[in-house]
Amino acid sequence: MVTQGVLVLGFLIVVLILASDAWLLSESGLNESSYKVRHLSMHFPRVFLSVNVEGNDAPTLIEAQWPVSYFPMPTVVFPQIEVHSMGDHDDCSLVQQAHWSQVDALSRLWVMDIGFPGSTCSPRLFVFDLMRNNAELLRIDCGHHIAANDTQSLTVQMGPKGPGCEHERHIYFILGKEAELLAYDILEQTWHRLSLESNKYENMNQSFPIKPVDFTFGIQGELILSDQDGDLYSTVDRLEVEGKSELATNSISSSIKLTHLGSLLGSSRSMIIDNFGTLYYVIPKFGAVVRCAKLANITAEGNEIIYLTSKNIQQIFFTSNEALWVLSDRVLNAKDMCFPS
């Protein structure tokens, strides 16, 4: 039955919803009422779902295939059930709560594990090699830089690829409380704290700290960031993280100067930019997906609502055919579905 799956609503850039698809998560040990899907990442036809489980006794990282029919698709636990805690919150060698994932240019799956509330396990990054039978390559303890109480509002993004043939160099974090961006250098295995400042108010030379809530990267690698007031900012050029590691803390501090671009329609989630530089984002409060084509002097007229729903939108993402899709954590009813004519 479709009611045992998690629905993903899809629509093309110009045409609104055309199809609805689902995954059968009950095959991975999850029942209909105990979970919600928070995040999705893709590697060709493979799909990786980060799942929040109410009972804390089930796997939280699930692998599926990209839906190819209107029937729920089978799923499996990634990489296998033995890697997950399954309620044992004292064993920090196991995945406790998958929060986010992304595949890099070397086909490695990076997974952010935030742990369960009250657990003694600190936030960690797990790395799996998708080309070598999902072997675990690396485990990074983030506890010295990301506290357990920071994970409730944690936003994670992998940085853009470097110029030429360079691969992704950094993973970036917003902790939700500080006016800063946290960066992990994949190559050097060092941490950087980047304070965020901008002349937010016109005709004032004084810089003000920015409280970030969401971010993405532009087509030139520039940082695109929104704050808790729904204002949008950007670096003028590609975001570069520089500095040498301090041996005492393995953390470097520097400052990022941001330019104010204008105002969004509200506090955003899941910002994403297409190959033409058009920004798409979600307003969770209203269940709206918004398109913003011109990232300069943004006003309300420059933000176009292209999809509106009462369902809980977790994420928007592009597929290989440049269609924009919406991930919902809830199963839709039959009356909510739309099929091609």
Number of C-alpha atoms within 10 A of each C-alpha: 8 18 16 18 25 24 24 22 23 23 17 15 14 9 10 14 20 14 16 22 20 25 24 23 25 14 15 20 13 20 15 15 11 12 20 21 23 18 23 22 18 21 16 10 11 13 16 26 25 24 23 22 20 11 10 19 16 24 28 28 31 22 23 21 17 18 18 11 11 13 15 20 20 17 20 20 22 20 17 13 18 12 16 25 22 18 14 14 22 12 14 17 12 18 27 31 28 28 26 24 25 21 19 17 10 11 15 21 24 22 23 22 26 28 23 20 14 9 15 13 22 19 26 22 18 20 21 21 17 17 11 11 9 16 13 16 13 11 14 12 14 18 13 12 20 19 13 19 12 17 19 12 13 18 20 21 19 20 22 23 16 15 11 6 7 10 15 18 19 25 18 21 20 24 24 20 12 15 18 23 22 22 25 22 17 12 10 11 11 19 25 23 20 19 18 21 20 19 17 21 11 8 7 9 10 11 14 14 15 23 22 26 22 26 27 22 23 23 14 15 19 18 22 24 26 27 21 15 16 19 21 27 26 25 21 14 12 17 18 13 18 11 11 13 16 12 9 6 11 14 19 19 18 14 13 19 17 22 17 21 21 18 22 24 20 19 21 27 22 21 23 22 20 15 9 9 16 15 21 24 27 27 21 19 13 14 16 22 25 22 22 21 17 14 19 15 11 18 15 12 9 19 21 15 16 16 15 14 11 10 17 16 26 20 23 23 21 17 12 9 7 12 14 21 19 21 21 21 21 20 19 19 10 9 6 11 14 14 9 7 4
